[in-house]
Amino acid sequence: MKKLNGKIALLTGGNSGIGLETAKLFAEEGATVIITGRRQAELDQALKTIPGTAKAIQGDVSNLADIERMYQEI
């Protein structure tokens, strides 16, 4: 059994850098991974590199309306 089976991991800024690498690791450990970022094109590219069935939600965590929308989608 993987360490994160049955867990949901939300990673802000998950479309690049440390966020993306963390998303990959969490997915490999069995988590359902959701990444967020401001630019849809970068999110789409990042999804191709994350194993399993990750999801991307475009939004800006400094915008309260975006945070609420992300919460509702999750």
SEMINU-460717 format. One record per residue (C-alpha): y, z, x; residue in one letter. Coordinates in pm, 1 decimal. Each point is the difference from the previous one (the first is absolute). Example, Ala and Ser with C-alpha at 12.3 -4.5 7.8 and 13.67 -1.06 7.14 Angstrom:
y / z / x / code
-450.0 / 780.0 / 1230.0 / A
344.0 / -66.0 / 137.0 / S
END
This chain:
y / z / x / code
0.0 / 0.0 / 0.0 / M
345.0 / -86.8 / 123.8 / K
264.6 / 272.8 / 31.9 / K
243.8 / -147.6 / -254.3 / L
-234.8 / -126.2 / -273.6 / N
158.4 / 56.8 / -339.8 / G
347.8 / 58.9 / 144.0 / K
314.7 / -203.4 / -58.7 / I
232.4 / -52.6 / 296.4 / A
357.5 / -113.1 / -60.9 / L
167.4 / -122.5 / 316.5 / L
370.5 / -73.9 / -6.3 / T
94.5 / -261.9 / 254.6 / G
-363.7 / -102.5 / 8.1 / G
75.8 / -363.3 / 74.3 / N
46.9 / 45.3 / 376.5 / S
-26.0 / 229.9 / 298.5 / G
-146.6 / 348.0 / -33.9 / I
-8.2 / -26.6 / -380.5 / G
-217.7 / -311.5 / 9.8 / L
-234.3 / 139.7 / 263.2 / E
-36.2 / 320.1 / -202.6 / T
-74.5 / -205.4 / -312.5 / A
-278.2 / -180.7 / 185.6 / K
-151.4 / 325.8 / 125.7 / L
15.0 / 165.2 / -342.9 / F
-161.9 / -304.7 / -160.9 / A
-278.3 / 5.2 / 260.1 / E
-58.1 / 366.7 / -89.3 / E
-43.2 / -88.6 / -367.7 / G
342.0 / 68.3 / -154.0 / A
157.2 / -215.9 / -265.1 / T
309.1 / -115.2 / 188.6 / V
338.2 / -83.5 / -150.9 / I
275.9 / -118.5 / 230.4 / I
367.9 / -32.9 / -78.7 / T
283.3 / -182.8 / 166.5 / G
322.5 / -179.3 / -79.0 / R
-109.6 / -356.9 / 72.1 / R
-278.2 / -160.8 / -204.6 / Q
-86.3 / -265.4 / 259.8 / A
-75.6 / 264.9 / 264.6 / E
-201.1 / 201.9 / -251.9 / L
-208.2 / -305.9 / -85.4 / D
-71.6 / -62.9 / 369.9 / Q
-91.3 / 364.3 / 59.5 / A
-248.1 / 0.9 / -289.6 / L
-198.5 / -273.0 / 173.0 / K
-66.0 / 235.2 / 293.1 / T
-101.2 / 313.1 / -192.1 / I
-372.3 / 28.3 / -74.4 / P
-119.6 / 56.0 / -355.0 / G
215.6 / -27.3 / -307.4 / T
344.7 / 117.6 / 99.3 / A
298.6 / -49.2 / -228.5 / K
365.0 / -64.1 / 87.7 / A
300.9 / 105.8 / -203.4 / I
339.5 / -138.5 / 95.2 / Q
276.5 / 258.2 / -9.3 / G
256.5 / 199.8 / 191.3 / D
-68.3 / 374.5 / 23.9 / V
373.6 / 66.6 / 21.2 / S
38.3 / -139.6 / -354.3 / N
-97.7 / 246.6 / -275.2 / L
-76.8 / -276.9 / -250.0 / A
-239.9 / -159.7 / 250.5 / D
-169.7 / 335.0 / 61.6 / I
-51.3 / 49.1 / -374.5 / E
-138.6 / -353.5 / -37.1 / R
-239.2 / 55.4 / 291.8 / M
-114.5 / 327.5 / -154.6 / Y
-68.6 / -171.6 / -331.0 / Q
-201.0 / -277.5 / 170.1 / E
-211.6 / 246.9 / 191.9 / I
END
